[in-house]
């Protein structure tokens, strides 16, 4: 299974929902807490300027936020991306 990275903060409900969805699917993910400004700037650079959390990557592919992740799940595309 490809590496999944979730950039998040401590009190973000959308981050919690994204992580819950991934856990329900049995996906192990790397969480990067961006409460620290240096980590947030690294996330912004990697996410093409997006500052909101969560920012989710499957491998090197930027998925976007929770709504984007959920849309992939709803359309049946998430499993294929995770299996790469």
N, C-alpha and C positions, 0 to 999 in steps of 0.2 A: 504494500500500500504506500502511496506517495505521502510525503511529509506535509502536514497541514499546520499552518501558523495562524494564530488568532491574536491580533493586537487588541488589547482591552484596557479598561480601567476598573477600579474597585466597585464602583456604584452604577454601572451601566446595565440597565435591564435588557437591552438588545444584545449585549455581550453575553449575558447569562443565557438568553434564549438560544444564541448561536452555539454556545458550548454545550447546552443541553441537547440540542439536535444532533450534534456530532457524537456525544456520548451515547445517545440512544441508538445510533447507527454503529456503535462499537469502534469509533474512530479515535485513535490517540492523536493528540495535537500538542503543539508547543504553544504555550501562552506567553506573550510578551506584554507585561504591564507597562503602559505608557504614561503613568503618573509622573515619571521623571521626564523632564523637558528634553534631554538628549535622546532618550528612546522615542519620544513622540516625534521629534524631528527626523529620526531615522525612518519611522513609519511613514511620515508625510512624503519623504523622498521616495521610498519604495512604492507607495500607493499613488504616485502621480499627482501629489498635491492635496489629496483628500486628508482632512484633519479629524473627521469624526470616527468614532469607534462603534462597533468593531470594524477592523479591516482584516479581511480573511484572504489567505493565500493557500492554494492547493498546488504544491510544488512551487514553481516560480510564477504560476498564473494567478493574477490578482482577480479574486472573485468579487470583491466589494464588501458590502455590509451584510447584516442579517437578512434584510429583505431580498437581496440578491442570492444569498445562500438558500433561503427558503424557496425562492422561485426555481432554482435548480432542482431542489428536492421534489417540488410539486410537479415539475415537468418530466421527472425521471432521469435527468441528466447528471445528477450529483454522483450516483454510484459509479458511472463510467469514468468521471473525472478522478474519483478516489482510487480507482483500480489501475490507473496508469502506471 
